[in-house]
């Protein structure tokens, strides 16, 4: 089944709140080789004006993944995980993610473009804090092949 073009404009329910833990930020920083002290040392982050350690910019992907799971689980999407390639990722920040943040994300499918028999599915995950203030919008482009006939 090809990707359902009716996905364009679909907005998924907000994810359950995700509490950003200090150790999760530290683990992620190690995994992506973000060795600046603000990512691991609360005192260094506080010296920069933050309440706790600051997540590397790509940490937003952890929260965005919750929204992409919603998209992949959509029965009428036509998207089969084994035929998906994560092609592009962008982040537009209002402020950094900091340990202690409670984040919620809402996914909207913003476009589908056909390219050589594959569908390029673009989605925006708008991530907000517990007060409802925008933190970051994470944009992903997934290339979805039709797979074996």
C-alpha positions in Angstrom: 0.0 0.0 0.0 1.4 3.4 -0.9 1.6 6.2 1.6 -1.8 7.7 2.2 -1.9 11.2 0.8 -4.7 12.1 3.3 -2.0 12.2 6.0 -1.2 15.7 4.9 -2.6 18.1 7.5 -3.2 15.3 10.0 -2.4 16.4 13.6 -1.9 13.7 16.2 -2.8 13.9 19.9 -0.2 15.4 22.2 2.2 12.8 23.7 2.3 12.1 27.4 4.6 14.5 29.2 8.3 13.5 29.1 10.4 14.5 32.1 13.9 15.3 31.0 16.2 13.7 33.5 19.8 14.9 34.3 21.2 11.4 33.7 19.4 11.1 30.3 20.9 14.4 29.2 24.4 13.2 30.4 24.0 9.8 28.6 22.8 11.5 25.4 25.7 14.0 25.5 28.2 11.1 25.8 26.5 9.3 22.9 26.8 12.3 20.6 30.2 13.4 21.8 28.9 16.7 23.2 31.7 17.2 25.7 30.9 20.8 26.8 30.5 20.9 30.6 27.0 22.5 30.4 25.7 19.1 29.3 27.1 17.1 32.3 27.8 19.5 35.1 25.0 21.3 36.8 27.3 24.0 38.2 28.7 24.7 34.7 25.1 25.0 33.4 24.1 27.2 36.3 27.1 29.5 35.7 25.6 30.0 32.2 22.2 30.9 33.7 20.4 27.5 33.4 18.6 25.7 36.2 20.3 22.4 35.4 22.3 20.6 32.7 21.5 21.6 29.1 20.6 19.0 26.6 22.5 18.9 23.3 20.4 20.3 20.4 19.7 16.9 18.9 18.2 15.6 22.3 14.8 16.9 21.0 14.8 13.7 18.8 14.1 11.7 22.0 10.8 13.5 22.5 10.1 13.7 18.8 10.4 9.9 18.5 7.3 9.6 20.6 5.4 11.4 17.9 6.9 9.5 15.1 5.8 6.3 16.8 2.2 7.6 16.6 2.7 8.2 12.8 4.1 4.7 12.3 1.3 3.1 14.2 -1.4 4.8 12.2 -3.2 1.9 10.5 -4.1 3.9 7.4 -0.7 5.5 6.9 0.6 3.1 4.3 4.0 3.4 6.1 5.8 0.2 6.8 8.8 0.6 9.2 11.1 -1.7 7.2 10.7 0.5 4.2 11.5 3.8 6.0 14.7 5.8 5.8 15.2 8.9 8.0 16.4 11.3 5.4 16.5 14.7 7.1 16.2 16.3 10.5 16.0 20.0 11.5 15.4 21.8 14.8 14.0 25.4 15.4 14.6 26.3 19.0 13.0 29.0 21.2 15.1 27.9 24.1 17.4 25.0 25.0 16.0 21.8 26.7 17.2 21.6 30.3 17.0 18.8 32.8 13.8 19.1 34.8 11.8 20.2 31.8 8.5 18.4 31.3 7.9 18.3 27.5 4.9 17.4 25.4 5.0 17.0 21.6 2.3 17.3 18.9 3.0 15.9 15.5 1.6 17.4 12.3 2.2 15.8 8.8 3.0 18.8 6.7 3.8 17.3 3.3 4.2 14.2 1.1 6.2 14.4 -2.1 6.8 11.6 -4.5 10.3 11.0 -5.7 11.3 8.1 -7.9 8.6 5.8 -6.6 9.3 6.7 -3.0 7.3 9.0 -0.8 9.0 11.8 1.2 6.9 12.4 4.3 7.6 15.7 6.1 6.3 16.2 9.7 6.7 18.8 12.4 6.8 17.9 16.1 6.0 21.0 18.1 7.5 20.5 21.6 6.3 22.6 24.5 7.1 22.8 28.2 4.7 22.2 31.1 3.5 25.8 30.9 2.6 25.3 27.2 5.5 27.5 26.0 7.2 26.5 22.7 10.7 25.0 23.2 11.5 23.5 19.8 10.0 22.4 16.6 11.6 19.2 15.2 11.1 18.6 11.5 11.7 15.2 10.0 11.7 13.9 6.5 11.1 10.2 6.1 11.7 8.4 2.8 9.1 5.6 2.5 9.6 3.0 -0.2 6.9 0.7 -1.3 9.0 -2.4 -0.6 8.7 -5.7 -2.4 5.7 -6.1 -4.7 
